[in-house]
Every structure is written in C-alpha cells, then in structure tokens.
Amino acid sequence: MRILLTKLRHIGDVLLITPLFENLKAHYGEDCEIGVLINQGCEGIIQDHPLLSFYHLYPRAALASLGLWGRIRAEVALVREIRAHRYDMVISLTEGERSAFLALLSGAKRRVGFEPKKGWVKRIYHDYIPKQGMKHTVDSNLEALRVLGVEIKSKRVSLGALQEEGLPELPSEFVHIHPVSRWLFKCLDDSLVAQIIDRLWNERGLRSVITCSDDEEEKRRCERIASFAHSEPLLILGGLSLPKIAALNQKARFFIGVDTAIMHLSAANGTPTLAFFGPSGAFHWGPWDNECLESGYQRRSGIQTMGKHRVYQDSRECVPCGQDGCGGSKRSECLLEIPLESAWSVVSDFIHSSKPNNRALEGLCKGLV
C-alpha cells in the first residue's frame, strides 16, 4: 500500500499532519509506504522523518516567477513524478481545487479530501473529511482516517531528524524565545517581550535565547527587542535550519513565543511551551501536548492549558477575529495592549508549574486553567 498525503500550506500546518503517519503504519502494516506533497520550503520540519518514504515538493514560489508555459511544464513534471510512484490512495488535507486536481491526476484509485465548493469537482473525492468546526487541527486531520475506518491509536506530533552540528554555544540553562511570526500581526509589543526577558533573568535566573528566521523584518524586530533588554539575551538572527532550531529548542527549559511554526515545533519536542495568541484560535492551533489524547483548548479565548503547554489570549469579545490585525490594520490590539503584570503573572505561573516532576501537571490534559 502506498499513500500520499497532501498539505499545501505552511510549515506548522505540515507538522500537524504527522500524527497520521503512525496510525497509517499501524493499520496498513509496516510495509505501507507514505509520501507527502508539500510546499517547497516546508520540508525541513519533517526532514529525514523515519516514517516517511517519499517527498514531493510543490514549487509555489518558483512558479510565481515563471511564464505561463514555464508554469505548465513545472506542474506537468510534478504530476509525472507523483504518478511514477503509483500511489494507491491520496489523502488531501488542504481545501481547494488545486489539491483536488492533484489528487485526481495522481492516478490513485482511492481519494479522500475536504468537499470542494464546485459541484463537478466534488466527484474527484470518494470520501469527504468533515468540516473542522471547533476541533483542534490535529483532530481535524485525523478525521481523514476515521472516514476510512482507521483506528486512531496515536495523536503524537513528530519531527524529522534534529541537527546539533553548527549550533552556537548555548547557556547551560535558558528559555527559548521566538517572538516573531511570518505574520507580524501575531506579534507582541517589542518592549513587553524585552521586559519579560529581563524579569526571567532578574527573578528566575534564566537567560533567554532569541531566534528568528532569515526574514529581514523579523531580524529587525528581534534586534530591537534585544536592544530594549538589559539582561543581555543571546540573539541568533536567522542562519539556522529547522532541524537546528529543533535541536536548540530541545535543550531549552521552556519556550515562550507566539502562534508560529516554531511554537508547534517546541510542543512536538516536549519542551514546555507558552504561546501568546491574538487573532487566531487556540482551539485550532494551540500547542499540542503529545502526552494527551484530548485537546485542552475548549474555549474561544482566555488562558488555557493542555498538559505542559499553555496559551495566553485576551478574553475580549472580538478575540479570536481571524483577521490580519484589527480591521485589517496589521496591528492586533489584543496582543499589543497586554499589560506587563498580566503577562508576567502567566509567565511566572507557567514556569513554576512546569518544573520537572511537578505532580500538579497530572490530569491537566483535559482541563483548563
């Protein structure tokens, strides 16, 4: 049996399809071969994953720079590559016509996906994945297996291989801070992040290590945060692959950040993770604890916990709005107006409750703060 999973979204989205790997292997046997079709640039998060046999990369960025015939040639080459693997089944975990057409052109005899809007496109899939609703994305992805009658034995989000080689020298004990997202409207106020970093050092004796991607605006934001801080955090401005960031994160005592792929990476690593959420819903995207079977994010907003992980989100009525900032302004007041004492109270309690061997964590997998 050869099965192709398609997820044509971003890095974090790709990571959250990994619970399907174990369940497919358990159901169809170890001889089952699993491939993925993902956007080029996302492969680092599951690079050298032990349960994956094949990778197919959709060259989304490259296609944008090609002319019409260049795009057609590139898409045809991709379809030929996929068809050459003779997949028996395609599970499309991305809504939209592109994923549906690629599923059809794959040549697979069994096709599962979200129901397309256009009537004639609906015929492409044999089985439909239910709408997500309030389900966490991990559970929503696993619905694809339930419609196939596959028993869900694991909900573990798993990374590919970690890479320690080339990491800078790190403090013996530190907090991993990743304060930026590719969507800057998901970010906190820079001065608030700097004050949290200083209090981590002054009140907890924990030095911070700040990371970001190679994006120039993310680098500028992190440089500004470091310039506001007085505790001399270690600043790593890009230059780290996803396997290296994963290795760095695994060495941290805690992770503090925002709703971004690195937050999901941290949770998959088992590093206690505190995430500040704004426009997006924690019920869909909260950091998933691999030791739990049920999501702890059952409310629309507020402070919520899942196992060792925690989400801070404003409780105002408009949260989460799902917009790119208030009124499309690229600025989210629910994140930029968080008072220091409110933020620090949650950070301090999170660190206290996440100490090793703290028995208070037991039973939190299904509960809320």
SVG drawing of the C-alpha trace seen along z (x, -y; Angstrom):
<svg xmlns="http://www.w3.org/2000/svg" viewBox="-23 -50 53 55">
<polyline fill="none" stroke="black" stroke-width="0.4" points="0.0,0.0 1.3,-3.4 -0.4,-6.5 0.2,-10.2 -0.7,-12.9 -1.0,-16.4 -0.8,-19.6 -0.1,-22.7 0.1,-25.2 2.8,-26.5 5.4,-24.8 3.3,-24.5 0.4,-23.0 2.7,-20.4 4.0,-19.4 0.4,-18.8 -0.3,-16.1 2.4,-13.9 0.1,-12.0 -1.4,-10.3 1.9,-8.6 1.9,-6.3 -1.8,-5.4 -1.5,-4.6 1.5,-2.3 -0.3,-0.6 -3.4,0.0 -1.9,1.0 1.3,2.6 5.0,1.6 5.2,2.3 2.9,-0.7 4.8,-3.4 3.9,-7.1 4.6,-10.0 3.9,-13.7 3.2,-16.5 4.0,-19.9 5.1,-23.3 8.8,-23.7 10.5,-25.3 8.4,-23.3 10.4,-20.0 12.8,-20.9 10.2,-20.3 9.9,-16.6 13.3,-16.1 14.5,-12.5 11.3,-11.5 11.7,-7.8 8.1,-7.0 8.2,-8.8 9.3,-7.1 8.8,-9.9 8.7,-13.7 7.2,-15.7 7.7,-19.5 5.3,-21.9 7.4,-24.8 4.9,-27.6 7.4,-30.4 9.3,-29.4 6.0,-29.1 5.2,-32.7 8.3,-33.8 7.7,-31.7 5.6,-32.5 2.5,-30.5 4.4,-27.8 7.0,-27.5 4.4,-27.0 2.6,-24.4 5.9,-22.5 6.7,-22.6 3.2,-21.4 3.3,-18.6 6.7,-17.5 5.4,-17.3 2.3,-15.3 4.6,-12.8 6.8,-12.5 3.8,-11.7 2.3,-9.3 5.5,-7.4 5.2,-6.3 1.8,-4.6 0.0,-5.6 -3.0,-3.5 -4.6,-6.3 -4.4,-10.1 -5.5,-11.9 -5.7,-15.6 -5.6,-17.7 -5.9,-21.0 -9.2,-22.5 -9.3,-23.9 -9.4,-22.9 -5.6,-22.7 -5.4,-19.8 -8.4,-18.2 -7.0,-18.2 -3.6,-16.9 -5.4,-14.1 -7.2,-13.2 -4.1,-13.4 -2.1,-11.3 -3.7,-8.2 -4.7,-6.9 -7.8,-4.7 -9.0,-6.0 -9.1,-9.7 -10.1,-11.4 -10.4,-15.2 -12.5,-18.1 -15.6,-18.6 -14.9,-21.2 -17.4,-24.0 -18.0,-23.4 -20.3,-20.5 -18.4,-18.9 -15.1,-19.0 -16.9,-17.1 -16.7,-13.9 -13.0,-13.8 -13.1,-12.5 -14.6,-9.2 -14.8,-10.2 -15.1,-13.6 -13.4,-14.8 -15.8,-16.6 -15.6,-20.3 -13.2,-21.4 -15.6,-23.3 -14.0,-23.9 -11.8,-20.8 -8.1,-21.2 -6.2,-20.9 -4.6,-17.6 -8.0,-16.1 -9.4,-17.6 -6.6,-16.0 -7.2,-12.6 -10.8,-12.8 -9.5,-11.7 -8.5,-8.4 -11.8,-8.0 -13.8,-8.1 -11.6,-5.3 -12.3,-3.2 -8.7,-3.5 -8.4,-3.2 -6.7,-6.2 -4.1,-4.8 -1.8,-7.8 -2.0,-11.6 1.7,-12.2 3.1,-15.1 6.6,-14.2 9.6,-16.0 12.1,-14.8 15.8,-14.5 17.3,-17.1 20.7,-18.6 23.0,-19.8 26.1,-20.4 26.8,-24.1 24.7,-25.4 26.3,-28.3 27.4,-27.8 24.3,-28.0 23.8,-28.8 23.6,-25.7 20.0,-26.7 17.9,-29.0 14.5,-30.0 14.0,-29.8 12.2,-33.0 10.9,-33.1 8.9,-36.4 8.1,-36.8 5.9,-35.2 5.8,-35.4 2.6,-37.3 3.7,-40.2 0.2,-41.0 0.6,-37.9 3.5,-39.5 3.6,-41.1 4.9,-44.6 8.7,-44.6 9.1,-46.4 6.9,-43.8 9.0,-41.0 12.1,-42.7 10.7,-43.2 9.7,-39.6 13.2,-38.6 14.6,-40.9 12.3,-39.5 13.2,-36.0 16.8,-36.8 16.2,-39.1 13.6,-37.0 14.2,-33.4 17.9,-33.5 17.0,-32.3 18.8,-33.7 16.9,-34.0 18.0,-32.8 16.1,-34.7 15.7,-33.2 14.0,-34.2 14.0,-33.3 16.2,-34.8 13.5,-37.4 14.9,-40.9 11.9,-42.3 12.0,-39.5 15.7,-40.2 15.0,-43.9 12.2,-43.1 14.5,-40.8 17.4,-43.3 15.0,-45.9 13.8,-43.6 17.4,-42.8 18.3,-46.5 15.4,-47.2 16.5,-44.3 19.1,-44.9 19.9,-41.2 21.9,-40.6 19.9,-37.8 21.7,-35.6 20.5,-36.8 20.6,-34.4 19.5,-36.3 18.5,-33.6 21.0,-31.2 19.5,-28.1 17.7,-25.4 14.6,-23.9 16.4,-20.8 18.9,-23.1 16.2,-25.2 14.6,-22.0 17.9,-20.9 18.3,-24.2 14.7,-24.1 15.2,-20.6 18.0,-22.0 15.8,-24.8 14.0,-24.5 11.0,-26.5 9.7,-28.1 7.9,-31.4 6.6,-32.8 3.6,-33.5 1.4,-31.4 4.0,-30.3 5.6,-27.1 8.4,-27.2 5.7,-27.1 4.4,-23.8 8.0,-22.5 8.6,-23.2 5.5,-21.4 6.4,-18.4 9.8,-18.4 8.1,-18.1 9.6,-21.5 7.1,-23.2 5.6,-25.9 3.8,-29.2 2.3,-30.9 0.6,-34.3 -2.4,-34.2 -4.2,-37.0 -6.4,-36.8 -6.1,-33.0 -8.0,-30.5 -6.1,-28.3 -8.9,-25.8 -7.5,-25.2 -3.8,-26.0 -2.8,-25.7 0.5,-23.9 -0.3,-20.2 0.9,-18.0 1.9,-14.6 1.1,-13.0 -2.6,-13.9 -5.3,-12.4 -7.8,-15.3 -7.3,-19.0 -7.4,-21.2 -8.4,-24.3 -12.1,-24.1 -12.9,-27.9 -12.8,-30.6 -10.2,-32.6 -8.7,-33.2 -5.8,-31.4 -6.0,-27.7 -3.7,-24.7 -3.0,-21.4 -0.7,-19.2 2.6,-21.1 1.7,-23.7 -0.2,-27.0 -1.9,-29.7 -2.4,-33.3 -5.2,-35.0 -7.2,-38.2 -10.8,-37.5 -12.3,-40.5 -15.4,-39.6 -13.7,-40.1 -11.0,-37.5 -10.2,-35.5 -11.2,-37.5 -9.3,-35.6 -8.3,-38.9 -4.8,-40.3 -4.9,-42.8 -7.7,-45.0 -9.8,-46.0 -7.0,-44.6 -4.5,-47.1 -1.7,-44.5 -1.8,-45.5 -3.5,-43.4 -4.6,-45.4 -5.3,-42.2 -1.5,-41.5 0.0,-44.9 -2.0,-46.1 -1.2,-43.3 -0.1,-44.8 3.3,-43.7 1.9,-42.5 -0.8,-40.3 1.8,-38.8 4.4,-38.2 1.8,-36.6 1.1,-34.0 4.8,-33.5 5.7,-33.2 3.0,-30.7 3.8,-28.7 7.4,-28.4 6.5,-27.4 4.0,-24.7 6.4,-23.4 9.2,-22.5 10.5,-18.9 8.5,-16.2 5.8,-18.7 2.9,-16.4 0.4,-19.3 0.6,-18.7 -1.0,-15.3 -4.6,-15.3 -4.3,-18.6 -4.5,-17.1 -8.3,-17.5 -8.6,-20.6 -8.4,-24.4 -6.7,-26.8"/>
</svg>
